[in-house]
Amino acid sequence: MIGRNSGIAGASIAAAVIFIALISEPLLFRSVIGRDSRLSCASNLRQLGLGLAQYEQDNDEKLPPRQNASGAGGALVSWRYLIYPYIKSRDSFRCPSNPAGPAPASQALPLATDDLSRSYAVNATHDDPMRSLGPFADAYGRGFSLDSSEAPGQTIAIVESTAAFSDFNPLFPEGFARKTNAAAQSGNLFSGHNRVTNAAFLDGHVQAMLPSHMLSQSGVNPWTVDTKPFTPMDEAKAAAVMQYSEKIYHEMREGPVRRRVFFWDIGRS
C-alpha cells in the first residue's frame, strides 16, 4: 500500500514537472525573442543618435527640426529624411517589434513626403505650437544644439512611437494615448519590449525604461531642455500618456487573468 501511494505521488510530481515545463517554454521563448528585439531596437537608436550628431556638425551645430519644408516643391519632410544621408539604412528607422513599423508616416500624414518607417519620434515636447520645451523645434523654430540641455545625459532625444507624427509630445494625450492604427495619425509610446521602451538621450546613450520612469525624477524632467518639471496640469497629461502605454502593453503581454493551476490540482476532475 505504501509503495502504491509512493508511486502515485511520484507520478503526480512528474506530471507537475512536465506541466510546468510545457507552460514555461513558450514564456521563455517569448522572453528571448523580446530581448533580441529590444537590443536590435537599441542599436537602431544609437545609429540615429550618431546621425543627429553628424547632422549637427554639418549645420552650424544645430539639430534638425522635427520637420521642415525642404522637400520637392516645398513639401514637408521629417527629421528622419534630413539625417538619412548619414544613416544610409532604411532598416535603422524601423523597430522590429513596433506594430506601426511597416507603415510610413505619409500613409496617415498626406503632407509628409518621406516614406521612412514611423517607429521613432523626436522629443518636441511643447505646450505652445510655436515653442518647444524639448530639444527639437517645429518647422519654423530655431534648431537646438546637442549641448543645449542642462543635462544631456538626462534629456530624451528620441523615443519609440506608433503614431504617424515625426515628434512625440507627452503633453498631448489626445494624440499619444491612443490605440495603434497604421491609417491614423495618433498612436502611443511603444513599450512592447517585455513592457519597457527604449529611449535615446542627447549624450548618445540609449536606455531601456518603464514608461512611468520617464516622468520627472528627483526634480529632473527628461522631456525639457532645461530639466525643469512640468506644471501640475502638464505633469498629469504626461502621466496619462505613460500610464496608457504601460497598461496596453502589460495587457498584450500578460493576456486576460486566468485562475492559477497548482500541481496538486492536476488529475482532479
C-alpha positions in Angstrom: 0.0 0.0 0.0 2.8 2.3 0.9 4.6 1.5 -2.3 1.5 2.1 -4.3 0.9 5.5 -2.7 4.6 6.5 -3.3 4.2 5.5 -6.9 1.1 7.7 -7.3 2.8 10.6 -5.5 5.8 10.2 -7.8 3.7 10.2 -10.9 1.9 13.4 -9.7 5.2 15.1 -9.2 6.4 14.0 -12.6 3.2 15.3 -14.2 3.6 18.6 -12.4 7.2 19.0 -13.7 6.1 18.2 -17.2 3.2 20.7 -16.9 5.4 23.5 -15.6 7.9 22.8 -18.4 5.2 23.0 -21.0 3.8 26.3 -19.8 7.3 27.8 -19.2 8.8 27.0 -22.6 6.7 29.5 -24.6 7.2 32.2 -22.0 10.9 31.7 -22.1 10.9 31.7 -25.9 8.9 34.9 -25.9 11.3 36.5 -23.4 14.3 35.6 -25.5 12.7 37.0 -28.7 11.7 40.1 -26.9 15.2 40.7 -25.6 16.7 40.3 -29.0 14.2 42.7 -30.5 14.9 45.3 -27.8 18.6 45.0 -28.4 18.1 45.4 -32.1 16.0 48.5 -31.5 18.6 50.0 -29.1 21.2 49.5 -31.8 18.9 51.4 -34.3 18.6 54.3 -31.8 22.4 54.5 -31.3 22.7 54.8 -35.1 20.1 57.5 -35.2 21.9 59.4 -32.4 25.1 59.3 -34.4 23.2 60.6 -37.4 21.9 63.5 -35.3 25.4 64.3 -34.1 26.8 64.3 -37.7 23.9 66.5 -38.9 24.6 69.0 -36.1 28.3 69.2 -37.1 27.4 70.0 -40.7 24.7 72.5 -39.8 26.1 75.2 -37.6 25.9 72.9 -34.5 22.1 72.8 -34.7 19.9 69.8 -34.5 17.3 69.3 -37.3 13.7 70.5 -36.7 11.1 67.7 -36.3 10.1 68.6 -39.9 10.7 71.3 -42.5 9.6 72.3 -46.0 12.8 71.3 -47.7 11.2 68.6 -49.9 10.5 69.0 -53.6 8.2 71.9 -54.2 8.3 72.9 -50.5 6.9 69.6 -49.3 7.3 68.7 -45.7 9.9 66.2 -44.8 10.7 64.8 -41.3 13.9 64.8 -39.3 14.3 61.1 -40.5 14.7 62.3 -44.1 17.1 65.0 -43.0 19.5 62.6 -41.3 19.1 59.7 -43.7 22.2 60.7 -45.7 24.2 60.0 -42.5 22.5 56.7 -41.8 22.1 55.2 -45.3 20.0 52.3 -44.0 16.2 52.2 -44.0 16.2 49.4 -41.5 17.7 51.6 -38.8 14.4 53.6 -38.8 12.3 50.6 -38.1 11.9 48.7 -34.8 11.3 45.0 -35.5 8.6 44.8 -32.8 6.7 48.1 -33.4 3.3 47.2 -34.9 3.3 50.5 -36.9 6.8 50.0 -38.2 5.9 48.9 -41.7 3.7 51.9 -42.2 5.4 55.2 -43.4 4.2 58.4 -41.8 3.0 59.6 -45.1 0.3 56.9 -45.0 -1.6 59.0 -42.4 0.0 62.4 -43.0 -0.5 63.3 -46.6 1.7 66.4 -46.4 4.7 64.3 -45.3 6.5 63.0 -48.4 9.3 60.8 -47.0 8.3 57.2 -46.7 10.7 56.1 -43.9 9.3 53.9 -41.1 7.5 55.6 -38.2 8.9 53.6 -35.3 10.8 56.5 -33.8 10.0 60.1 -32.9 12.0 63.0 -31.6 11.2 64.8 -28.4 9.5 68.1 -29.4 7.6 68.4 -26.2 5.5 71.6 -26.3 2.6 73.3 -24.7 2.5 76.0 -27.4 2.8 75.2 -31.2 5.4 77.9 -31.6 7.6 77.0 -28.6 9.3 73.6 -28.0 10.2 72.6 -24.5 12.1 69.6 -25.9 15.3 69.7 -28.0 13.5 69.6 -31.3 11.8 72.7 -32.7 8.8 72.8 -35.1 9.1 73.6 -38.8 9.5 77.3 -38.1 11.6 77.0 -34.9 15.3 77.5 -34.4 17.3 74.3 -34.1 18.9 73.4 -30.8 22.4 72.3 -30.3 23.2 68.9 -28.7 24.6 70.7 -25.6 21.6 73.0 -25.2 20.3 70.8 -22.4 21.2 71.5 -18.8 21.8 67.7 -18.5 22.3 66.0 -21.9 22.6 62.6 -20.3 19.1 63.1 -18.7 17.3 64.7 -21.7 15.4 62.5 -24.1 16.2 62.9 -27.8 14.3 60.0 -29.5 11.6 57.7 -28.3 9.6 54.8 -29.7 6.2 55.7 -31.1 3.4 54.1 -33.1 2.0 57.5 -34.1 2.5 59.0 -37.6 3.8 62.2 -36.2 7.5 62.8 -36.6 7.7 64.1 -33.0 6.5 62.8 -29.6 4.7 65.2 -27.2 3.8 63.7 -23.8 1.6 66.8 -23.2 -0.8 65.7 -25.9 -2.6 62.5 -24.7 -5.3 63.1 -27.4 -2.6 62.1 -29.9 -0.3 59.8 -27.9 -2.5 57.8 -25.7 -4.4 56.0 -28.4 -4.5 52.5 -29.9 -2.1 51.8 -32.8 -3.7 52.2 -36.2 -1.5 52.4 -39.3 -4.1 54.5 -41.0 -4.4 57.0 -38.2 -2.1 59.9 -37.1 -2.4 59.1 -33.4 -0.7 56.3 -31.5 1.2 55.7 -28.3 4.5 55.3 -26.7 5.6 51.8 -27.7 6.7 49.8 -24.7 6.3 46.3 -26.2 9.8 45.1 -25.3 8.7 43.0 -22.4 6.9 46.1 -21.1 9.8 48.5 -21.5 10.7 51.1 -24.1 14.0 52.3 -25.5 14.9 56.0 -25.4 18.0 57.7 -26.9 19.3 60.7 -24.9 21.1 63.8 -26.1 24.5 62.5 -25.0 24.1 59.5 -27.3 23.4 56.7 -24.8 20.3 54.5 -25.1 18.3 53.3 -22.1 15.5 50.7 -21.7 12.9 52.2 -19.4 9.4 51.6 -18.0 7.2 54.4 -19.2 6.5 55.5 -15.6 10.2 56.1 -15.1 10.1 58.7 -17.9 8.3 61.2 -15.7 10.2 63.7 -13.6 12.5 62.0 -11.2 14.1 63.9 -8.2 13.2 67.2 -9.8 14.7 66.4 -13.2 12.4 66.4 -16.2 13.8 64.3 -19.1 11.5 65.9 -21.6 12.6 69.6 -21.2 16.0 71.0 -22.3 16.2 73.0 -19.0 15.2 69.9 -17.0 12.5 71.9 -15.2 9.4 69.9 -14.1 6.1 70.4 -15.8 3.3 72.3 -14.2 0.9 70.0 -12.2 -1.6 70.1 -15.1 1.1 69.2 -17.7 2.5 66.5 -15.4 -0.9 64.9 -15.2 -1.1 64.9 -19.0 2.3 63.2 -19.3 1.4 60.7 -16.6 -1.7 59.8 -18.6 0.4 59.1 -21.7 2.8 56.9 -19.7 0.1 55.0 -17.9 -1.7 54.3 -21.1 1.5 52.8 -22.6 2.1 50.6 -19.6 -1.5 49.4 -19.4 -1.9 48.3 -23.0 1.5 46.6 -23.4 1.0 44.9 -20.0 -2.3 43.5 -21.2 -0.8 42.5 -24.5 2.0 40.6 -22.8 0.0 39.0 -19.9 -3.3 38.5 -21.6 -6.5 38.0 -19.6 -6.2 37.0 -16.0 -6.5 33.2 -15.5 -7.0 31.1 -12.5 -3.7 29.7 -11.2 -3.3 26.0 -11.5 -1.2 24.2 -8.8 0.4 20.8 -9.2 -2.0 19.3 -6.6 -4.9 20.2 -9.0 -3.5 18.0 -11.7 -5.6 14.9 -12.2 -8.6 16.3 -10.3 -11.9 16.2 -12.1 
